[in-house]
Structure formats: structure tokens, C-alpha cells
Amino acid sequence: MFPNPLPYHPQPGEVLRCNYRGLIPPEMDKVRFVVVVSPRLRHRNDLCTVVPISTTAPEHPQLFHVRLGKDPYPKSPPDTVAWVKCDMLMTVSFARLSAYWDGRHPSSGKRKYITLRVSKDEFREIRIGILNSIGLGKLKEAV
């Protein structure tokens, strides 16, 4: 896990890092960027639902794979293609999550956090991909 749990509830569409270590293959088992898909829910503190982002294209793209316009990781080369693998939906503890930071403030030495997000159109496609991944693709008109 990351040393400090995420101190706030992330917004849907926000991109964070998630430590999947400790799961059992073929589940995820490494640190990777994820998209938060759940809103803040009452009486459900310190949990949110995420889907992972991968720069490895799926062998057989399906309706639950969403290709992003660009990789949200700021240090990726501009032509890097990223995929959201909506079939890997998971509710995780904030202890597994970390916001992206790049460098430190010169005066305070504190980390400089950068909020990463997918676009509204991409987030809509991710929600449809999730519906497809759980056999509810016919509900996509409701998204």
C-alpha cells in the first residue's frame, strides 16, 4: 500500500495511481493508473470504485475496452495510446490510492500534486464499457 491513504474522496473521472499488489493473478498485481468511476456515497467512507488504465492494447478489443485519446500520465510520449480495461472494475480502499505528484514546492518542500482527469466524453465511454463488462450494455442509453 501507499504510505498515506488518499486524504479526500476523489471525483468520478479523476485519474489516480492504485497499488493492486497482493491480489491473485490473473487479477491486477502491480501499481497502475486508474479512473475513479464511483461518486462519494453515504456511509461508504474510504472506498471508491476504479477501472485500470493500460498502455498495452488488448489482444482482442471488446466493448468493455475504451481507448483514450491520450495517456493521462503527463510524462508519457504524446503518441502513447492508453486503454481503460472496464472489465477489471474494482472497489478499493483509499489506502491503495495515491494522487499524482511531480516535484516539490521550492519553499515548503511539499509535494506538488497535479489533478489528472479523463475528458467528459471519455468518461461517458468508460461508463458504457463498464455496463458492457457486466452484461448490461443495453442500458447504455441511460448513461
Long-range contacts (C-beta under 8 A, 24 or more apart in sequence): 1-93, 1-95, 1-96, 2-95, 2-96, 2-97, 2-98, 4-98, 5-46, 5-93, 5-94, 5-95, 5-97, 6-94, 6-95, 6-97, 6-98, 6-99, 7-94, 9-40, 9-48, 10-36, 10-48, 10-97, 10-99, 11-36, 11-39, 11-117, 12-36, 12-37, 12-38, 12-39, 12-123, 13-117, 13-118, 13-120, 13-123, 14-115, 14-116, 14-117, 15-53, 15-72, 15-100, 15-116, 15-117, 15-118, 16-50, 16-97, 16-98, 16-99, 16-100, 16-116, 17-97, 17-98, 17-99, 17-100, 18-50, 18-52, 18-92, 18-96, 18-97, 18-98, 19-96, 19-97, 19-98, 20-52, 20-96, 27-88, 28-52, 28-88, 28-90, 33-72, 33-73, 33-100, 33-116, 34-97, 35-84, 35-118, 35-123, 35-126, 37-89, 37-126, 37-127, 37-130, 38-91, 46-93, 46-94, 46-95, 47-91, 47-92, 47-93, 47-94, 48-91, 48-92, 48-94, 48-97, 49-89, 49-90, 49-91, 49-92, 50-89, 50-90, 50-91, 50-92, 50-97, 51-84, 51-85, 51-86, 51-88, 51-89, 51-90, 51-126, 51-129, 51-130, 52-84, 52-85, 52-88, 53-82, 53-83, 53-84, 53-85, 54-82, 54-83, 54-84, 54-85, 55-80, 55-81, 55-82, 55-83, 56-83, 57-81, 57-83, 58-83, 58-85, 62-87, 62-132, 63-128, 63-129, 63-132, 63-137, 64-129, 64-130, 64-132, 64-133, 65-129, 66-122, 66-125, 66-126, 66-128, 66-129, 68-118, 68-122, 69-119, 69-122, 72-116, 72-117, 72-118, 73-100, 73-116, 74-100, 74-102, 74-114, 74-116, 75-102, 84-118, 84-122, 84-126, 84-129, 86-126, 86-129, 86-130, 86-132, 86-133, 87-133, 89-130, 89-133, 89-134
